[in-house]
Amino acid sequence: MQPVTDDIHYTEGFADPSPWPDLEIGAPNSRWASLLAEDYAGADGELTASLQYIYHHAAAKDCPDISRALEKISIVEMMHMEKLAGAIRALGGDPTYSAGGRPWCAAEVRYGGSLGEYLHADLAGEYAAIRNYRRHIAQIGDEGV
């Protein structure tokens, strides 16, 4: 069976196989680039998520199936970073590890101390990211972005 995507990072069962929509940027927009920078490297952004998942993957080695899943989810979060970086650049921004004039900080990672705390922190991070994405979608209002 042929894979549904040619993305080298795709791992079946951990990412939606649907093709990414084409990015259609009409003109640079620094305000929109700044909003996407929050999703990229803000406290609840993809950088935090990818590093938090990879830490939880390493810390949960005594639960190999969960550890493997967390590693794969981390890779999916990095795929999100890659897409956001492209959009930020297309909008005229620079995808540095900062948002709102503040550099990303490892203190944003919610480490936890047990498997339950890891998973709770990861789920809370996903909900925070969803809220931010929805807010930014409403502020941008351009489906091409």
Backbone as a chain_set.jsonl record, in Angstrom:
{"seq": "MQPVTDDIHYTEGFADPSPWPDLEIGAPNSRWASLLAEDYAGADGELTASLQYIYHHAAAKDCPDISRALEKISIVEMMHMEKLAGAIRALGGDPTYSAGGRPWCAAEVRYGGSLGEYLHADLAGEYAAIRNYRRHIAQIGDEGV", "coords": {"N": [[0.836, -1.184, 0.0], [0.546, 2.211, -0.843], [2.033, 5.015, 0.798], [0.12, 7.696, 2.252], [1.18, 10.149, 2.252], [4.151, 11.945, 1.374], [5.775, 12.991, 3.22], [8.675, 12.908, 5.044], [8.742, 12.787, 7.772], [6.394, 11.73, 8.643], [4.568, 9.511, 10.633], [2.67, 6.761, 10.752], [-0.436, 6.79, 12.409], [0.185, 8.732, 14.263], [0.039, 11.219, 13.245], [-2.072, 13.267, 11.277], [-2.737, 12.075, 8.107], [-3.536, 13.653, 6.0], [-2.911, 15.923, 3.307], [-1.019, 18.926, 3.821], [-2.535, 22.127, 3.724], [-1.98, 24.464, 1.039], [0.174, 27.211, 1.548], [-0.749, 30.511, 1.304], [0.313, 33.463, 0.97], [-0.392, 36.784, 0.672], [0.965, 39.216, 1.032], [3.764, 40.501, 2.903], [3.338, 40.586, 6.467], [3.863, 41.832, 9.39], [2.538, 41.846, 11.847], [0.892, 39.569, 11.768], [2.897, 37.653, 11.496], [4.065, 37.899, 14.002], [1.996, 36.933, 15.628], [1.961, 34.249, 14.824], [4.486, 33.591, 15.691], [4.097, 33.33, 18.42], [2.702, 30.924, 18.476], [4.656, 29.303, 17.536], [7.034, 29.645, 19.184], [6.193, 30.51, 21.657], [5.145, 30.443, 25.144], [3.212, 28.387, 25.259], [3.658, 27.178, 22.86], [4.714, 25.361, 19.883], [7.453, 24.716, 20.079], [7.876, 24.468, 22.854], [6.109, 22.333, 23.291], [7.265, 20.248, 21.703], [9.742, 19.847, 22.969], [8.925, 19.257, 25.563], [7.462, 16.869, 25.178], [9.564, 15.221, 24.242], [11.199, 15.138, 26.48], [9.44, 13.849, 28.279], [9.198, 11.447, 26.938], [11.815, 10.427, 27.296], [11.865, 10.255, 30.075], [9.957, 8.377, 30.638], [10.814, 5.791, 30.165], [10.454, 3.336, 31.438], [7.997, 2.538, 30.696], [7.643, 1.353, 27.893], [5.909, 1.406, 25.544], [4.386, 3.745, 25.867], [6.45, 5.59, 26.07], [7.57, 5.412, 23.481], [5.382, 6.366, 22.005], [5.233, 9.004, 22.948], [7.629, 9.996, 21.975], [7.141, 9.914, 19.199], [5.007, 11.699, 19.025], [6.353, 14.002, 19.743], [7.89, 14.386, 17.457], [5.868, 14.973, 15.617], [5.074, 17.419, 16.666], [7.351, 18.885, 16.036], [7.089, 18.885, 13.281], [4.935, 20.614, 13.08], [6.193, 22.926, 13.951], [7.974, 23.333, 11.825], [6.206, 23.957, 9.71], [5.027, 26.303, 10.73], [7.31, 27.923, 10.873], [7.859, 28.284, 8.16], [5.589, 29.764, 7.423], [5.888, 32.049, 9.009], [8.261, 33.11, 7.929], [7.364, 33.589, 5.309], [5.596, 35.607, 5.813], [7.298, 37.63, 6.313], [8.703, 37.566, 8.656], [11.113, 36.356, 11.101], [11.842, 33.173, 12.097], [12.803, 32.897, 14.904], [13.643, 31.598, 18.176], [11.708, 32.946, 19.913], [9.092, 35.021, 21.225], [6.838, 37.7, 21.194], [8.856, 39.51, 21.842], [10.293, 38.218, 23.755], [12.689, 35.821, 24.616], [12.526, 32.257, 24.075], [12.201, 30.033, 26.832], [13.477, 27.43, 28.844], [12.091, 27.035, 31.159], [9.459, 26.969, 30.506], [8.729, 24.383, 29.959], [6.792, 21.81, 31.224], [7.66, 19.641, 33.453], [6.874, 17.583, 35.364], [6.448, 14.697, 37.548], [5.655, 12.099, 37.552], [4.255, 9.455, 35.521], [1.509, 9.937, 35.144], [1.418, 12.685, 35.725], [3.029, 13.637, 33.657], [1.468, 13.051, 31.385], [-0.846, 14.494, 31.966], [0.18, 17.116, 31.951], [0.98, 17.259, 29.277], [-1.473, 17.04, 27.922], [-2.79, 19.315, 28.926], [-1.147, 21.257, 27.794], [-1.726, 20.859, 25.071], [-4.413, 21.684, 24.967], [-4.1, 24.392, 25.667], [-2.602, 25.266, 23.482], [-4.472, 24.895, 21.428], [-6.43, 26.786, 22.159], [-4.921, 29.132, 21.77], [-4.313, 28.941, 18.998], [-6.917, 29.131, 17.921], [-7.627, 31.722, 18.73], [-5.697, 33.2, 17.333], [-6.302, 32.529, 14.701], [-8.774, 33.78, 14.434], [-7.942, 36.442, 14.723], [-6.228, 36.786, 12.557], [-7.741, 36.007, 10.264], [-7.471, 35.211, 7.574], [-7.713, 32.736, 5.35], [-5.721, 31.682, 3.746], [-3.419, 31.888, 5.184]], "CA": [[0.0, 0.0, 0.0], [1.295, 3.455, -0.943], [1.772, 5.965, 1.877], [-0.765, 8.785, 1.854], [1.965, 11.378, 2.211], [5.581, 11.708, 1.157], [6.499, 13.692, 4.284], [9.609, 11.959, 5.654], [8.528, 12.751, 9.218], [5.095, 11.139, 8.949], [4.535, 8.198, 11.26], [1.271, 6.348, 10.773], [-1.087, 6.723, 13.703], [0.581, 9.836, 15.138], [-0.197, 12.493, 12.558], [-3.097, 13.205, 10.248], [-2.051, 11.894, 6.823], [-4.039, 14.585, 4.992], [-1.893, 16.885, 2.881], [-1.105, 20.267, 4.39], [-3.012, 23.094, 2.724], [-0.953, 25.364, 0.513], [0.308, 28.514, 2.185], [-1.003, 31.555, 0.314], [0.578, 34.755, 1.59], [-0.512, 37.861, -0.307], [2.006, 40.231, 1.259], [4.305, 40.417, 4.263], [2.5, 41.175, 7.512], [4.637, 41.604, 10.612], [1.619, 41.55, 12.956], [0.523, 38.158, 11.673], [4.11, 36.877, 11.79], [4.215, 37.914, 15.466], [1.007, 36.01, 16.194], [2.435, 32.884, 14.571], [5.666, 33.374, 16.541], [3.598, 32.832, 19.703], [2.39, 29.505, 18.282], [5.939, 28.659, 17.242], [7.995, 29.622, 20.29], [5.644, 31.085, 22.876], [5.094, 29.542, 26.301], [2.389, 27.219, 24.931], [3.872, 26.917, 21.447], [5.195, 24.068, 19.391], [8.791, 24.439, 20.613], [7.671, 23.936, 24.205], [5.477, 21.017, 23.185], [8.186, 19.223, 21.202], [10.754, 19.552, 23.995], [8.247, 18.61, 26.696], [7.194, 15.476, 24.791], [10.798, 14.437, 24.162], [11.601, 14.891, 27.87], [8.557, 12.819, 28.838], [9.628, 10.192, 26.282], [13.028, 9.945, 27.964], [11.577, 9.985, 31.488], [8.982, 7.288, 30.757], [11.415, 4.6, 29.553], [9.963, 2.114, 32.068], [6.738, 2.243, 29.998], [8.158, 1.508, 26.522], [4.908, 1.785, 24.545], [4.067, 5.155, 26.08], [7.657, 6.344, 25.735], [7.646, 5.469, 22.009], [4.322, 7.248, 21.53], [5.615, 10.379, 23.265], [8.681, 10.371, 21.021], [6.526, 10.163, 17.899], [4.242, 12.935, 19.143], [7.343, 15.082, 19.703], [8.244, 14.593, 16.049], [4.726, 15.66, 15.017], [5.158, 18.821, 17.107], [8.413, 19.507, 15.24], [6.515, 19.128, 11.956], [4.151, 21.84, 13.215], [7.175, 24.021, 13.997], [8.486, 23.541, 10.471], [5.167, 24.651, 8.94], [4.925, 27.664, 11.261], [8.516, 28.664, 10.465], [7.652, 28.681, 6.764], [4.582, 30.831, 7.374], [6.497, 33.246, 9.599], [9.182, 33.664, 6.925], [6.572, 34.099, 4.187], [4.983, 36.862, 6.267], [8.362, 38.613, 6.487], [9.316, 37.436, 9.978], [12.256, 35.466, 11.301], [11.391, 32.189, 13.085], [13.718, 32.687, 16.024], [12.985, 31.002, 19.336], [11.22, 34.01, 20.779], [7.751, 35.505, 20.902], [6.503, 38.895, 21.951], [10.073, 40.153, 22.321], [10.838, 37.43, 24.86], [13.254, 34.557, 24.137], [11.974, 31.037, 24.648], [12.906, 29.643, 28.055], [13.207, 26.041, 29.239], [11.148, 27.023, 32.287], [8.107, 26.747, 29.975], [8.465, 22.944, 29.94], [6.177, 21.253, 32.433], [8.34, 18.35, 33.554], [6.102, 16.577, 36.094], [7.26, 13.75, 38.29], [5.142, 10.739, 37.357], [3.659, 9.274, 34.205], [0.232, 10.651, 35.142], [1.699, 14.121, 35.651], [3.527, 13.904, 32.309], [0.353, 13.026, 30.447], [-1.711, 15.623, 32.307], [0.853, 18.33, 31.461], [0.939, 17.239, 27.812], [-2.842, 17.334, 27.508], [-3.032, 20.726, 29.241], [-0.433, 22.02, 26.772], [-2.477, 20.775, 23.81], [-5.588, 22.561, 25.076], [-3.626, 25.782, 25.63], [-2.226, 25.548, 22.088], [-5.717, 25.006, 20.657], [-7.01, 28.103, 22.463], [-4.097, 30.149, 21.102], [-4.531, 28.852, 17.557], [-8.25, 29.67, 17.613], [-7.558, 33.175, 18.898], [-4.89, 33.747, 16.244], [-7.072, 32.358, 13.462], [-9.768, 34.862, 14.42], [-7.253, 37.728, 14.549], [-5.656, 36.85, 11.199], [-8.887, 36.032, 9.367], [-7.091, 34.924, 6.186], [-7.593, 31.278, 5.235], [-4.467, 31.346, 3.08], [-2.396, 31.829, 6.211]], "C": [[0.882, 1.249, 0.0], [1.009, 4.347, 0.26], [0.914, 7.119, 1.361], [-0.032, 10.122, 1.788], [3.419, 11.021, 1.956], [6.419, 12.446, 2.198], [7.38, 12.678, 5.023], [9.401, 11.815, 7.154], [7.247, 12.026, 9.614], [5.263, 9.753, 9.553], [3.076, 7.812, 11.423], [0.742, 6.236, 12.202], [-0.775, 7.882, 14.627], [0.411, 11.198, 14.49], [-1.275, 12.264, 11.515], [-2.394, 13.087, 8.896], [-2.517, 12.851, 5.739], [-2.937, 15.554, 4.576], [-2.12, 18.238, 3.561], [-1.678, 21.19, 3.332], [-1.864, 23.977, 2.256], [-0.988, 26.69, 1.269], [0.155, 29.575, 1.104], [-0.888, 32.913, 0.992], [0.525, 35.826, 0.517], [0.607, 38.877, -0.193], [2.552, 40.048, 2.666], [3.378, 41.119, 5.258], [3.17, 40.867, 8.845], [3.743, 41.291, 11.808], [1.228, 40.07, 12.952], [1.719, 37.255, 11.963], [4.329, 36.809, 13.298], [3.218, 36.988, 16.146], [1.469, 34.564, 16.015], [3.683, 32.563, 15.384], [5.253, 32.889, 17.922], [3.283, 31.34, 19.615], [3.658, 28.682, 18.08], [6.797, 28.521, 18.498], [7.497, 30.349, 21.538], [5.581, 30.03, 23.977], [4.314, 28.267, 26.007], [2.531, 26.831, 23.465], [4.458, 25.548, 21.154], [6.598, 23.725, 19.89], [8.685, 23.852, 22.016], [7.108, 22.528, 24.131], [6.476, 19.953, 22.739], [9.23, 18.851, 22.252], [10.145, 18.879, 25.221], [7.967, 17.142, 26.376], [8.482, 14.654, 24.744], [11.357, 14.182, 25.553], [10.745, 13.774, 28.46], [8.849, 11.456, 28.215], [10.829, 9.592, 27.013], [12.742, 9.534, 29.407], [10.656, 8.79, 31.676], [9.51, 5.977, 30.174], [10.942, 3.291, 30.189], [8.588, 1.712, 31.526], [7.017, 2.378, 28.499], [7.123, 1.919, 25.479], [4.553, 3.264, 24.655], [5.262, 6.023, 25.7], [7.79, 6.497, 24.223], [6.595, 6.425, 21.446], [4.687, 8.715, 21.775], [6.713, 10.879, 22.331], [8.074, 10.725, 19.666], [5.693, 11.447, 17.92], [5.187, 14.139, 19.12], [7.73, 15.408, 18.267], [7.119, 15.314, 15.313], [4.75, 17.142, 15.403], [6.255, 19.553, 16.338], [7.947, 19.765, 13.815], [5.671, 20.404, 11.989], [5.078, 23.058, 13.246], [7.671, 24.356, 12.593], [7.485, 24.315, 9.622], [5.015, 26.096, 9.414], [6.129, 28.509, 10.846], [8.38, 29.139, 9.025], [6.662, 29.826, 6.636], [5.145, 32.141, 7.928], [7.427, 33.913, 8.587], [8.411, 34.271, 5.76], [5.889, 35.422, 4.537], [6.025, 37.949, 6.538], [9.03, 38.567, 7.844], [10.498, 36.489, 9.973], [11.88, 34.468, 12.4], [12.447, 31.874, 14.158], [12.932, 32.089, 17.186], [12.63, 32.082, 20.34], [9.824, 34.403, 20.319], [7.452, 36.706, 21.781], [7.71, 39.603, 22.529], [10.765, 39.406, 23.453], [11.415, 36.116, 24.333], [12.592, 33.362, 24.824], [12.829, 30.628, 25.835], [12.504, 28.224, 28.436], [12.266, 25.947, 30.433], [9.715, 26.819, 31.813], [7.738, 25.27, 29.976], [7.901, 22.521, 31.287], [6.695, 19.82, 32.568], [7.487, 17.29, 34.232], [7.021, 15.607, 36.798], [6.825, 12.309, 38.136], [4.506, 10.662, 35.977], [2.332, 10.025, 34.114], [0.43, 12.154, 35.023], [2.224, 14.504, 34.271], [2.336, 14.044, 31.347], [-0.616, 14.182, 30.705], [-1.111, 16.925, 31.767], [0.793, 18.401, 29.936], [-0.46, 17.593, 27.301], [-3.188, 18.8, 27.778], [-2.346, 21.62, 28.21], [-1.158, 22.007, 25.435], [-3.697, 21.685, 23.846], [-5.202, 24.036, 25.034], [-3.259, 26.17, 24.195], [-3.475, 25.73, 21.226], [-6.371, 26.365, 20.899], [-6.242, 29.212, 21.75], [-4.305, 30.13, 19.591], [-5.884, 29.454, 17.177], [-8.26, 31.195, 17.713], [-6.796, 33.809, 17.734], [-5.591, 33.607, 14.899], [-8.094, 33.487, 13.336], [-9.112, 36.213, 14.163], [-6.699, 37.883, 13.135], [-6.774, 36.895, 10.162], [-8.591, 35.78, 7.905], [-6.834, 33.428, 6.071], [-6.314, 30.821, 4.54], [-3.3, 31.225, 4.04], [-2.728, 30.687, 7.146]], "O": [[1.851, 1.332, 0.756], [-0.137, 4.433, 0.702], [0.975, 7.474, 0.184], [-0.585, 11.114, 1.313], [3.863, 9.922, 2.286], [7.641, 12.518, 2.071], [6.872, 11.697, 5.566], [9.835, 10.827, 7.747], [7.036, 11.739, 10.792], [6.015, 8.925, 9.038], [2.334, 8.467, 12.154], [1.389, 5.666, 13.08], [-1.403, 8.012, 15.677], [0.622, 12.224, 15.137], [-1.371, 11.181, 10.938], [-1.543, 13.915, 8.572], [-1.943, 12.861, 4.65], [-2.121, 15.96, 5.403], [-3.252, 18.634, 3.835], [-1.345, 21.055, 2.155], [-0.901, 24.206, 2.988], [-2.057, 27.212, 1.584], [0.859, 29.537, 0.095], [-1.865, 33.443, 1.521], [1.299, 35.792, -0.44], [1.136, 39.344, -1.201], [1.87, 39.497, 3.529], [2.724, 42.109, 4.93], [3.049, 39.757, 9.363], [4.15, 40.542, 12.697], [1.232, 39.409, 13.991], [1.572, 36.213, 12.602], [4.735, 35.769, 13.816], [3.552, 36.329, 17.131], [1.379, 33.755, 16.939], [3.92, 31.406, 15.73], [5.98, 32.112, 18.541], [3.554, 30.582, 20.546], [3.706, 27.501, 18.422], [7.235, 27.423, 18.84], [8.296, 30.755, 22.381], [5.924, 28.868, 23.758], [4.701, 27.186, 26.451], [1.628, 26.223, 22.892], [4.662, 24.716, 22.038], [6.899, 22.55, 20.104], [9.333, 22.853, 22.326], [7.579, 21.63, 24.829], [6.533, 18.874, 23.327], [9.565, 17.677, 22.408], [10.779, 18.028, 25.845], [8.206, 16.269, 27.21], [8.485, 13.498, 25.168], [11.934, 13.122, 25.795], [11.274, 12.85, 29.077], [8.756, 10.43, 28.888], [10.853, 8.398, 27.31], [13.32, 8.567, 29.902], [10.582, 8.242, 32.776], [8.723, 5.138, 29.735], [11.017, 2.24, 29.553], [8.077, 0.646, 31.872], [6.673, 3.394, 27.895], [7.44, 2.72, 24.599], [4.433, 3.954, 23.643], [5.098, 7.072, 25.078], [8.09, 7.586, 23.734], [6.874, 7.197, 20.529], [4.473, 9.565, 20.91], [6.723, 12.048, 21.944], [8.453, 11.726, 19.057], [5.677, 12.195, 16.942], [4.859, 15.177, 18.544], [7.88, 16.576, 17.908], [7.384, 16.175, 14.474], [4.48, 18.011, 14.574], [6.097, 20.732, 16.02], [8.356, 20.749, 13.199], [5.689, 21.186, 11.038], [4.782, 24.09, 12.644], [7.773, 25.526, 12.224], [7.868, 25.229, 8.892], [4.89, 27.009, 8.598], [5.976, 29.682, 10.507], [8.746, 30.271, 8.705], [6.862, 30.746, 5.843], [4.9, 33.212, 7.373], [7.389, 35.13, 8.406], [8.763, 35.347, 5.275], [5.637, 36.251, 3.662], [5.678, 39.058, 6.945], [9.842, 39.435, 8.161], [10.832, 35.896, 8.947], [11.622, 34.88, 13.531], [12.909, 30.741, 14.289], [11.702, 32.078, 17.173], [13.161, 32.135, 21.449], [9.431, 34.151, 19.179], [7.778, 36.719, 22.968], [7.616, 40.231, 23.584], [11.719, 39.913, 24.043], [10.704, 35.365, 23.665], [12.161, 33.437, 25.975], [14.04, 30.851, 25.843], [11.33, 27.862, 28.36], [11.701, 24.883, 30.689], [8.837, 26.525, 32.624], [6.554, 24.933, 29.994], [8.456, 22.831, 32.341], [6.226, 18.909, 31.885], [7.383, 16.18, 33.71], [8.242, 15.688, 36.66], [7.542, 11.394, 38.542], [4.25, 11.686, 35.344], [2.062, 10.681, 33.107], [-0.307, 12.824, 34.3], [1.903, 15.58, 33.766], [2.222, 15.02, 30.605], [-1.142, 14.777, 29.765], [-1.827, 17.743, 31.19], [0.581, 19.472, 29.368], [-0.6, 18.362, 26.35], [-3.814, 19.451, 26.942], [-2.91, 22.634, 27.798], [-1.203, 23.023, 24.741], [-3.986, 22.379, 22.872], [-5.906, 24.843, 24.426], [-3.571, 27.274, 23.747], [-3.522, 26.628, 20.385], [-6.815, 27.019, 19.955], [-6.846, 30.128, 21.191], [-4.457, 31.183, 18.972], [-5.975, 30.208, 16.208], [-8.843, 31.873, 16.866], [-7.21, 34.844, 17.211], [-5.476, 34.489, 14.048], [-8.258, 34.075, 12.267], [-9.677, 37.046, 13.452], [-6.702, 38.982, 12.58], [-6.751, 37.742, 9.269], [-9.418, 36.118, 7.059], [-5.861, 32.913, 6.621], [-5.877, 29.687, 4.733], [-2.314, 30.546, 3.753], [-1.995, 30.441, 8.104]]}, "num_chains": 1, "name": "protein.A"}
